[in-house]
Amino acid sequence: MTVTLTSVPPLRMLQDGPSLGEQMTALPVATLVVKPDNSIAEANVRAETLLNMARSAIVGSDVARTIRIAEAGARFDIWHSNKPIAAYDIKVHAGRTAEMEVDLMIAPIVDHDGWRVVSLHAQSQARKIGHRGSSGGARSAMGAAAILAHEIKNPLSGIRGAAQLLEGGQGGRDAALTQLICNEVDRIAALIDRMQDFTTDRTLECRPGNIYPLIDRAAGIAAAGFAKHIRIIKHYDPSLPFANINEDALVQVMINLLKNAAEALEHVANPRIRVETAFRHGVSVVVGDGKGSAVLPIEILVIDNGPGVPEHILDHLFNPFITGKRDGQGLGLALVDKLVRDMSGFVQYSRDVEAGESTFRILLPMGMG
């Protein structure tokens, strides 16, 4: 049965506050309300600015004509889907503006078949959710880093060997100094080992697998070591299908996220970490270059009740050597991002100020076969 709707679903007045219509007008993101026939029913002020069109010209127009996808080869028609869509770094012709790269979100309106809310982010948010790629310049830098790491490690082994020889023939204060040399050499070598994790572009071998034994293994390592005084709570979806993963990479990702959470809880009175999983129907990402959509329904959440990430590093949270910790190296989350991307997924951070919780969310493809 076809239901024809001729008006925007009613926007109720909030008690002692602005109506939802007034809230939409004030939204800092370009937002459209789209009818089942793809005509635009409503547009806020930011949409007028982004599209360079008056509201009277936007309302009633076909959304597919007003927001034209520049990549003609894309295999996924985002305007004829009843599922939530997230299209990151997609090129569009929006209204009367020149071609631009945007993040486009489409969310169906509950209980109103065919009605959708569309938001356009002119400034790309893909880097904030870990959905990043490597440019040619980045690959060149990675190659240089690999050579540099190799050349540094060679003399380090000689320095450590010499210090051990000195330690064997000395006592007292000199022995303590030689031990300090050995410890510092080991620390630098470990840092270089971690840097080398970023110097490869090789594809991870992924196959369908059960994520639960891998999450449990990482949680066991955490509970026996760096998180031994922290309560780790697990909420698993028992019906979750296999994900397409590299097992070693997923264990490393979970260890890094649990360690990050544990460090954030160092000065919290009642520290806790929650690990949750869920199957998210209809969650997909439209990728650029005409590659179509990537369906990422497997969700893993690592949630802690720590103070959260400092605001000044949020935009660069997943970049190497970015850290809010006094003694941090800024490599743990960067490696998480790289490994998740290598498994064709993405990771993002969010903060629930009201609940006082920080969440790292991983989305992974489902295993086939």
MOJOQUI-V193003 format. One record per pair of residues at least 12 apart in sequence whose ideal C-beta (glycine too) atoms are under 7 Angstrom apart, sorted by the first residue. I is the first residue (numbers start at 1). GAP is how many residues later the second one is. D is the distance in Angstrom with one decimal. If there is no record, write none. Layout:
# MOJOQUI-V193003
{{I GAP D} {I GAP D}}
This chain:
# MOJOQUI-V193003
{{3 110 6.3} {5 30 6.5} {5 31 6.4} {5 107 7.0} {5 110 6.9} {8 25 5.8} {8 33 4.8} {8 34 5.5} {9 100 6.1} {9 103 4.9} {9 106 6.2} {24 20 5.3} {25 19 5.3} {25 20 6.0} {27 17 5.5} {27 19 6.5} {28 18 6.5} {29 17 6.1} {29 90 5.0} {29 92 6.2} {30 16 4.4} {30 17 4.2} {30 20 4.1} {30 89 6.5} {30 90 4.2} {31 13 4.8} {31 15 6.9} {31 16 6.0} {31 86 6.5} {31 88 5.0} {32 15 5.6} {32 31 6.7} {32 86 4.4} {33 84 5.9} {34 29 5.0} {34 81 7.0} {34 82 4.6} {34 84 5.7} {35 79 6.9} {35 80 6.4} {36 77 6.6} {36 78 2.6} {36 79 6.5} {38 24 5.6} {38 25 5.2} {38 26 5.9} {38 41 5.7} {39 21 5.8} {39 22 6.8} {39 23 6.1} {40 18 5.6} {40 19 5.7} {40 20 6.7} {40 21 5.5} {40 23 5.4} {40 26 6.5} {41 18 6.7} {42 17 6.7} {43 12 5.3} {43 15 4.3} {43 16 6.2} {50 44 6.1} {50 70 5.9} {50 72 5.9} {51 15 6.6} {51 43 5.3} {51 44 2.8} {51 45 6.7} {51 46 6.6} {52 43 5.3} {52 44 4.2} {52 45 5.1} {53 42 4.5} {53 43 5.9} {63 16 6.1} {63 55 6.7} {64 15 4.7} {66 29 5.9} {67 25 5.5} {67 27 5.4} {68 24 6.2} {68 25 4.3} {69 21 6.9} {69 23 5.8} {70 21 3.9} {70 22 5.8} {70 23 6.0} {70 29 5.3} {71 20 5.9} {71 217 6.6} {71 218 6.9} {71 219 5.0} {73 217 3.3} {74 216 5.1} {74 218 6.4} {75 217 3.9} {76 210 5.8} {76 216 4.9} {76 217 4.2} {78 28 6.3} {78 208 6.3} {82 26 5.9} {83 199 3.5} {83 201 7.0} {84 22 6.6} {84 23 5.4} {84 24 6.6} {84 198 5.2} {84 199 6.4} {85 21 4.2} {85 199 6.3} {85 201 6.4} {86 19 5.5} {86 199 5.3} {87 16 6.9} {87 17 4.3} {87 199 3.6} {88 15 5.1} {88 38 4.2} {88 43 5.3} {88 197 5.9} {89 12 5.7} {89 35 5.6} {89 37 5.0} {89 199 5.1} {90 12 6.3} {90 14 5.9} {90 196 6.0} {90 198 5.7} {91 197 6.8} {94 26 6.6} {100 22 6.2} {101 23 6.1} {102 18 5.3} {102 19 5.9} {102 20 5.6} {103 18 4.1} {103 21 5.9} {103 22 4.8} {103 23 6.5} {104 16 5.7} {105 14 4.6} {106 12 5.3} {128 187 6.7} {128 220 6.8} {129 217 5.6} {129 219 3.6} {130 188 5.1} {130 207 4.4} {130 210 6.4} {130 211 6.8} {130 216 4.9} {130 217 4.2} {130 218 5.9} {131 154 7.0} {131 215 4.4} {132 209 6.9} {134 67 6.6} {139 62 6.2} {142 56 6.4} {142 57 4.8} {142 59 7.0} {145 50 6.3} {145 53 7.0} {145 54 5.0} {146 50 6.5} {146 53 3.7} {149 43 4.7} {149 46 5.7} {149 47 5.1} {149 50 6.8} {152 40 6.0} {153 36 6.2} {153 39 5.8} {156 29 5.3} {156 32 6.2} {156 33 5.4} {159 22 6.9} {159 26 5.5} {160 22 5.6} {160 25 4.4} {163 15 4.7} {163 18 4.1} {163 19 5.0} {164 18 6.5} {166 12 4.7} {167 12 6.3} {191 138 6.5} {194 137 5.0} {197 138 5.5} {198 122 6.3} {198 136 7.0} {198 140 6.3} {203 139 6.8} {204 42 4.2} {204 45 5.6} {204 138 4.4} {204 139 6.0} {205 41 6.1} {206 38 5.0} {206 39 5.7} {206 40 5.0} {206 137 5.5} {207 37 7.0} {208 34 4.0} {208 36 5.9} {208 159 2.5} {208 160 6.6} {208 161 6.1} {209 33 5.7} {209 34 6.6} {209 36 5.1} {209 38 5.8} {209 158 6.4} {210 32 5.9} {211 32 5.3} {211 34 6.6} {211 39 6.5} {211 89 6.9} {212 24 6.3} {214 33 5.7} {214 36 4.9} {214 37 5.1} {214 40 6.9} {215 39 5.6} {215 60 6.1} {217 34 5.7} {218 33 5.3} {218 36 3.5} {218 37 4.7} {218 40 6.0} {219 13 5.4} {219 39 6.7} {219 56 6.5} {221 34 6.0} {222 33 6.9} {222 36 4.2} {222 37 7.0} {222 40 6.6} {226 33 5.5} {226 36 5.1} {227 31 6.1} {227 35 4.2} {227 46 6.8} {230 32 5.7} {230 35 5.9} {230 41 4.6} {230 42 6.7} {230 43 5.9} {231 41 4.7} {232 41 5.0} {232 43 6.7} {233 39 6.3} {233 41 4.6} {234 41 5.1} {235 39 6.5} {235 41 4.4} {236 41 5.2} {237 40 4.9} {237 41 5.1} {237 42 6.0} {239 40 7.0} {240 37 5.6} {240 39 5.6} {240 58 6.8} {241 125 5.6} {241 126 6.9} {242 125 3.7} {243 55 4.2} {243 121 4.5} {243 122 6.8} {243 123 6.2} {243 124 5.5} {244 120 6.9} {244 121 4.6} {244 122 6.6} {244 123 4.4} {245 98 5.6} {245 119 6.3} {246 97 5.9} {249 90 4.4} {249 93 6.6} {249 94 6.2} {252 87 6.2} {253 83 5.1} {253 86 5.2} {253 87 6.1} {253 109 7.0} {256 76 4.4} {256 77 7.0} {256 79 6.1} {256 80 4.9} {257 45 4.4} {257 79 6.1} {257 103 5.2} {258 15 6.5} {258 44 6.5} {259 73 6.4} {260 72 5.6} {260 73 6.3} {261 12 4.9} {261 41 5.9} {261 43 3.9} {261 45 6.8} {263 62 6.2} {264 40 5.7} {264 42 3.3} {264 43 6.7} {264 94 6.9} {265 39 5.8} {265 41 4.8} {268 37 6.3} {268 38 5.7} {271 34 6.8} {272 33 5.7} {273 29 6.8} {273 30 7.0} {273 31 5.1} {274 29 4.3} {275 27 5.8} {276 25 4.3} {276 27 6.9} {277 22 6.4} {277 23 5.5} {278 21 4.7} {279 18 5.4} {279 19 6.8} {280 17 5.1} {280 19 5.1} {281 16 6.6} {283 13 5.8} {283 14 5.6} {283 80 6.5} {284 12 6.7} {294 50 6.5} {294 71 6.8} {295 70 6.6} {296 49 5.8} {296 67 3.9} {296 68 6.1} {296 69 5.7} {297 69 5.5} {298 65 6.8} {298 66 4.2} {298 68 5.9} {299 62 6.6} {299 64 5.7} {300 62 4.3} {301 58 5.6} {301 60 5.5} {302 58 4.7} {303 54 5.4} {303 55 7.0} {303 56 4.8} {304 53 6.8} {304 54 5.5} {305 51 5.7} {305 52 5.4} {306 52 6.0} {308 43 4.7} {308 50 4.7} {309 15 6.1} {309 40 6.3} {309 49 6.8} {310 14 4.3} {317 16 6.1} {317 32 5.8} {318 15 5.4} {318 16 5.8} {318 19 3.9} {319 15 6.2} {320 14 4.2} {340 22 5.9} {343 21 6.2} {344 21 5.4} {345 17 6.2} {345 18 5.4} {345 19 4.1} {345 20 6.5} {346 17 5.8} {347 13 6.3} {347 14 6.8} {347 15 5.1} {348 13 5.2}}
